Amino acid sequence: MSVSARRYCGWLLVALIPCTIIWSWSTYLLHFALPLFDEPSQVKAIVYTGVFCVLMLLLTLSYMRCVYTHPGKVALANCEISRQKAEEDDLQWCERCYVYRPPRAHHCSVCSECILRYDHHCIFINNCVGLHNHKFFLLFIFYTPVACAFMCGTSYSKIPYLKSEELDTSPGAINFFVMYCVVALLGFLVLLFYLMHCRLAVLNRTTVEVLFDPEPERYDEGCSANLQQRCGSNPLLWLLPVASE
């Protein structure tokens, strides 16, 4: 399959994520959160709706920033560096891009370019995870299990209808139950994925370094410094999908 064909197929997977977000968002609100406003006390409805919308907004923004932020590529000017200078700076020559790439940069065969601090190419964002969008990727896989846990934890009372003698087979009830199961499964799987990448961030390692670098620990500068490389120097902005130095 050609590079352009793989990129095109990747956008089909990218479209799946917003559809899932819209489906789960609307189902939770229409079949659980908004009906709570009919109760005498509306405190629970306000809290559930507000917290849920904030979580879903942060999740969506993190995903969009992850998809549309370029991870950072090696400048073409690097091809003019002398061989001696490249050896002194530990630069490697890329036979496909015809540039010298710095340490931790790798060539992505799907994007067809050398990516700075390359972690991996993610098919669900149709983009590489690299220097400039790694924070957004971590936020996306962080807010996904958090939002899923909130949805399942708060709407669990909606599920006991399955234990009743008369099974509710209305389209709305079936849709909510399917959404609940999908969200619970996705939340669990993404949580495992997040824990793995969180460990890599704390140790200042990338996926490709763990797999192929014989000395991945050489970039470890301590937990705090490692996280600042991923998320920026201001901890107050770590949980927000905004660029930070």
CORZILIN-V93451 format. One line per field, one symbol per residue. phi: phi as a letter, one per 30 degrees, with the letter a starting at -180 (. if undefined). psi: psi as a letter, one per 20 degrees, with the letter a starting at -180 (. if undefined). burial: # if it has 24 or more other ideal C-beta (glycine too) atoms within 12 Angstrom, else .. A space follows every 10 residues. Layout:
# CORZILIN-V93451
phi->???
psi->???
burial->???
This chain:
# CORZILIN-V93451
phi->.ddddddddd dddddddedd dddddddddd cbddddddde ccdddddddd dddddddddd dddddddccd djcddddddc ddddddddch ccdcdcchbd cdeidbdcdd dhadcdhdca ccddchadcb ecbddddddd dddddddddd ddddcdddde eddddcddcd eddddddddd dddddddddd dddddddddd ddchbcdddd dbddbdddcd cjeddddddd cjdcddcdcc dbdbd
psi->prghhhhghh hhhhhhghgg ggghghgggh ifghihiiqg pjgggggggg gghgghghgg hggghhgipp ipqpqhiiii qqhghghhjl qqppihilqp qrqiqqpphg ilrppplpfr pphiilqqob gijhghghhg ighghghghg ghhhjhiihi hhirhopokq hggggggggg gggggggggh gggghghggh ghilqrghhh hipimiiiio jqgghghhhg iriohijhjp lqpq.
burial->......#..# ...#..#..# #.###.###. ###..#.... .......##. .#..##.### #######.#. ####...#.. #......... #..#..#.## ##.#####.# #.######## ##.####### ########## ########## #####..##. .......... .....##.## .###.##..# #.##..##.# #########. ........#. ......#.## ##......#. #..#.
